[in-house]
Amino acid sequence: MGGVLELFVFMVIIASAAFAPLGYFIYKYTQKNAQPFGETEPHGDSQSFVNDLAETAIHFVKSKLGKK
């Protein structure tokens, strides 16, 4: 019976470590009017290098497919 109790305690410790990031995110998400990362700009309002690169790649692929 002692082995089962030790296994149970060990599993609870592992589960709490595994779900701690989720609990932290839920805690942060419920703060500041459901804004976990504070005031951020809406998606698409600011230019970024990654978005420009993705748009260029999409345009390139569309142009190559359109030439067939």
C-alpha positions as CSV (number, residue, x, y, z in Angstrom):
1,M,0.0,0.0,0.0
2,G,2.9,2.3,0.6
3,G,4.1,2.0,-3.0
4,V,0.7,3.1,-4.3
5,L,0.8,6.2,-2.0
6,E,4.3,7.1,-3.1
7,L,3.3,6.7,-6.8
8,F,0.2,8.9,-6.2
9,V,2.3,11.7,-4.6
10,F,4.9,11.4,-7.4
11,M,2.2,11.6,-10.1
12,V,0.6,14.7,-8.4
13,I,4.0,16.4,-8.3
14,I,4.6,15.7,-12.0
15,A,1.1,16.8,-13.0
16,S,1.4,20.1,-11.1
17,A,4.8,20.8,-12.8
18,A,3.3,20.0,-16.2
19,F,0.2,22.2,-15.8
20,A,1.9,25.1,-14.0
21,P,2.5,27.1,-17.3
22,L,-1.2,26.7,-18.2
23,G,-2.3,27.9,-14.8
24,Y,0.1,30.9,-15.0
25,F,-1.3,31.8,-18.4
26,I,-4.9,31.6,-17.2
27,Y,-3.9,33.7,-14.2
28,K,-2.3,36.4,-16.4
29,Y,-5.2,36.2,-18.9
30,T,-7.7,37.1,-16.2
31,Q,-5.8,40.2,-15.2
32,K,-6.1,43.6,-16.9
33,N,-9.4,43.1,-18.7
34,A,-8.5,39.8,-20.4
35,Q,-5.2,41.2,-21.8
36,P,-2.5,38.8,-20.7
37,F,0.4,40.8,-22.2
38,G,-0.8,44.3,-21.5
39,E,-1.7,46.9,-24.2
40,T,-0.7,45.5,-27.6
41,E,-1.5,46.7,-31.1
42,P,-4.2,44.9,-33.0
43,H,-2.9,42.4,-35.6
44,G,-2.0,44.0,-38.9
45,D,-1.6,47.6,-37.8
46,S,2.2,47.5,-37.7
47,Q,4.6,46.4,-40.4
48,S,7.2,43.7,-39.6
49,F,10.0,42.1,-41.5
50,V,8.4,38.6,-41.1
51,N,5.0,39.8,-42.5
52,D,6.7,41.5,-45.5
53,L,8.8,38.4,-46.2
54,A,5.7,36.1,-46.0
55,E,3.7,38.4,-48.4
56,T,6.6,38.5,-50.8
57,A,6.9,34.7,-50.8
58,I,3.1,34.3,-51.3
59,H,3.2,36.8,-54.2
60,F,6.1,34.9,-55.7
61,V,4.4,31.5,-55.5
62,K,1.1,33.0,-56.9
63,S,3.0,34.5,-59.8
64,K,4.8,31.2,-60.6
65,L,1.5,29.2,-60.4
66,G,-0.2,31.8,-62.6
67,K,2.4,31.5,-65.4
68,K,1.5,27.8,-66.2
